[in-house]
């Protein structure tokens, strides 16, 4: 099916990622990882604002206080107060390894922040991991041997967790306990080659389908809950990075993208790279989970 895909914002990032809809404030947040900046767009007015951060911001999530976000900044997970931009560090992750940085992260159904690391060198080796961080600063290692941690998302009932490793092009699924965060039953969900769109960021719609940004092929891939590829959408830029359902009805699918700075010809051919795009695929998304600042009940 052909969709009308429009440009949502005039802001252009080097590496736009992590679009997150806050239904309480009517704002869409996203980050520019390399630009060390967090952005917010008011959905009604289309007014934008931003916060500059002291280092690369790999990802972030909503908290149960709309005035604060949980953010992953290179090797720290912290609470960002939006009013004054202050950061309160919760946990330090892989601080002794200059090869890695924090990347994709998302709040889970259990109110914890799940965030992974990646090998930040061009050669990319499986030296990263996936972690769970709670409000008390406790940090638990969940998965090791990851090259580029990405694609975190949960099924509508919270009982399946998805996680991708972008470099080998795999998406895995786990059985997940939404009350405790217990994980089991690790299995391969999908594997994609470069030409198919290796998985970057992901999201799940209200029908349980998993949407994955195919960063290597300019595609948006949609999978049924059993891992069947059911739809492929060509994006207007070659490097889409993450989809997110937005808007008051959660029926607008916003996709971030990056600028292919190492490929001058590709960058020249696609000057809109690094912008946000929107389409309406005829399905609705899910509300974002919120980090529990008080920890589990």
JOBEL-V128824 format. One line per field, one symbol per residue. phi: phi as a letter, one per 40 degrees, with the letter a starting at -180 (. if undefined). Layout:
phi=???
//
This chain:
phi=.cbcbbccbccbbcacagdacbccbgbbbabbdccfabbbbccccgcbaabcbcadbcaaacbcbccbbcbbbfbbbbbccccbgcbbccabbfccbccbacbdaaccccgcbbabbacccdcfbcbcabbbbbccgcbbcbbbgccbcagcabcdcgcbbbabbcccgbbbbbcbcccbgcbagdaccabbcdccgdcbcaabcccgccbbccccbgbbbbbcdcgccbabbcccbcbcbacacbgdbfbbbbbcabccccbccccccbccdgcbbbabcgbbbbcccbccccgcc
//
